[in-house]
Amino acid sequence: SSELTQPPSVSVSPGQTARITCSGDALSKKYAYWYQQKSGQAPALVIYEDNERPSGIPERFSGSSSGTVATLTIHGAQVADEADYYCYSHNSDDRGLFGGGTKLTVL
Amino acid sequence: QVQLVQSGPEVKKPGTSVKVSCKASGFILSDSVVQWVRQPRGRRLEWIGWITVVNGNTDYAQKFQERVTISRDMSTSTVYMEVSSLRSEDTAVYYCAAYRDFESSPLGFDSWGQGTLVTVSA
């Protein structure tokens, strides 16, 4: 299928590890990218090509992918990490594809 | 610095068209792919389509193929997205995003415009 499925919400306490999953057939062949979107702002790239971190993104953000599931992990989540997170990949036609988004709450 | 600056908010009536611009600076636009994404208030990001700037090749999500046109003006480093036959469901913030140096960089779409609110209302 050409869908990416994410849990609607994830909640952790400050300092805990937050894991957000993204599942879809496309991920077995295409890279996953992760975007962080804070309220009222444009999305910002936090992970590219499954597990690479752009410069300026804190080391607590990491990514992994296995089979049809990609995972964004935030080690030692902070209140400042509260945001919506979207996975992104490409479908079999090489067109863009976003997951449904996951609201991360840190409190 | 790398910037994508989009045009201002628009209010349109159903059945009309809107054209949103995205002006690039701080990087070579002709080495880029620019995509458009929209987000209705409180809802998910939705991929609309993209353009390979150097040759003008475009591709669109199936649901937008009949109503959306993405174009570029390399002389002004600007990419445009036009949506025709607007309906209330098209009310959303529209974003452009650039994949700079796409033939050699792995970063993907790491540069985003600030977003343009398009409101469709009678």
Boltz contact constraints between the chains, C-beta under 6 A:
constraints:
  - contact:
      token1: [A, 33]
      token2: [B, 108]
      max_distance: 6.0
  - contact:
      token1: [A, 42]
      token2: [B, 95]
      max_distance: 6.0
  - contact:
      token1: [A, 42]
      token2: [B, 112]
      max_distance: 6.0
  - contact:
      token1: [A, 42]
      token2: [B, 115]
      max_distance: 6.0
  - contact:
      token1: [A, 43]
      token2: [B, 112]
      max_distance: 6.0
  - contact:
      token1: [A, 45]
      token2: [B, 110]
      max_distance: 6.0
  - contact:
      token1: [A, 48]
      token2: [B, 107]
      max_distance: 6.0
  - contact:
      token1: [A, 48]
      token2: [B, 108]
      max_distance: 6.0
  - contact:
      token1: [A, 49]
      token2: [B, 106]
      max_distance: 6.0
  - contact:
      token1: [A, 86]
      token2: [B, 45]
      max_distance: 6.0
  - contact:
      token1: [A, 96]
      token2: [B, 35]
      max_distance: 6.0
  - contact:
      token1: [A, 96]
      token2: [B, 47]
      max_distance: 6.0
  - contact:
      token1: [A, 98]
      token2: [B, 45]
      max_distance: 6.0
  - contact:
      token1: [A, 98]
      token2: [B, 47]
      max_distance: 6.0
  - contact:
      token1: [A, 100]
      token2: [B, 44]
      max_distance: 6.0
  - contact:
      token1: [A, 101]
      token2: [B, 44]
      max_distance: 6.0
